[in-house]
Amino acid sequence: MEKSLAEMQREVDRYISQFEEGYFSPLSMLARMSEEVGELAREVNHEFGEKPKKLSEEHNSIELELGDILFITMCFANSLGIDLSKAHDSVMHKFNTRDANRWTKKNTD
């Protein structure tokens, strides 16, 4: 069974809430997010770029790095009281209105 975004946010909150430290500050979370995006970039470069992994490098995957980014995004949103489902709806509205004719649509006839 698939989890909703709201369910995932609650799951992350339950996990973080068990620790005295709680959520990091927004600035620390932004730094952590930047770090995770860098790790994703490294994995993409290894898989699709011209830089193969060294034999001594730890195995990692694009999927795991995207998961890390999703986790820190949920932490960031939770700490600021942001409902990511609403944020998603707002972004999709923007793409479906402002950017409706920005790209060439596929012919679906």
C-alpha positions in Angstrom: 0.0 0.0 0.0 1.3 3.4 -1.0 1.8 6.1 1.7 0.4 9.6 1.1 2.8 12.5 1.4 0.9 13.5 4.6 1.5 10.1 6.1 5.2 10.3 5.2 5.4 13.7 6.9 3.8 12.3 10.0 6.1 9.3 10.0 9.1 11.6 9.8 7.7 13.7 12.6 7.2 10.6 14.8 10.8 9.6 14.2 12.3 13.0 14.9 10.0 13.6 17.9 11.6 10.7 19.8 14.8 12.7 20.2 15.5 15.6 22.6 17.3 17.5 19.9 14.3 17.5 17.6 14.5 19.2 14.3 17.7 21.1 13.2 17.5 24.8 12.7 16.4 25.9 9.2 19.9 27.0 8.3 21.3 23.6 9.4 18.7 21.8 7.4 19.5 23.9 4.3 23.1 23.0 4.7 22.2 19.3 5.1 19.9 19.5 2.1 22.8 21.0 0.0 25.1 18.2 1.2 22.5 15.6 0.1 22.1 17.2 -3.3 25.9 17.1 -3.7 25.8 13.4 -2.9 23.1 12.9 -5.5 25.2 14.8 -8.0 28.1 12.5 -7.3 26.0 9.4 -7.9 24.5 10.8 -11.1 28.0 11.6 -12.3 29.2 8.1 -11.5 26.3 6.5 -13.3 25.8 8.8 -16.3 28.9 10.9 -16.4 32.6 10.4 -17.2 33.7 9.8 -13.6 33.6 6.1 -12.6 33.7 5.1 -9.0 36.9 4.1 -7.4 36.9 0.5 -6.2 37.4 1.8 -2.7 34.3 4.0 -2.8 31.2 3.0 -0.9 28.3 1.6 -2.9 25.5 4.1 -3.0 22.6 4.7 -5.3 20.6 7.5 -6.9 17.5 6.0 -5.2 19.0 6.3 -1.8 20.2 9.8 -2.3 16.8 10.9 -3.5 15.4 9.2 -0.4 17.8 11.3 1.7 16.7 14.4 0.0 13.0 13.5 0.5 13.6 12.9 4.2 15.4 16.2 4.8 12.7 18.0 2.7 10.1 16.5 5.0 12.1 17.5 8.1 12.4 21.1 6.8 8.7 21.3 6.0 7.7 19.8 9.3 9.9 22.2 11.3 8.3 25.1 9.6 4.7 23.8 9.7 4.5 23.4 5.9 2.1 20.8 4.4 4.0 19.4 1.5 0.7 18.2 -0.2 -0.5 21.9 -0.3 2.9 23.0 -1.5 2.7 20.4 -4.3 -0.8 21.5 -5.3 0.4 25.2 -5.4 3.4 24.2 -7.6 1.3 22.1 -9.9 -1.2 25.0 -10.3 1.7 27.2 -11.2 2.9 24.8 -13.9 -0.5 24.2 -15.2 -1.3 27.9 -15.6 1.8 30.1 -15.9 3.8 27.4 -17.7 0.9 25.8 -19.6 2.4 26.6 -23.0 6.1 26.8 -22.2 6.9 23.3 -23.6 5.8 21.4 -26.6 3.1 18.9 -25.7 3.1 15.4 -27.0 0.4 14.6 -29.6 -2.0 12.3 -27.8 -4.5 11.8 -30.6 
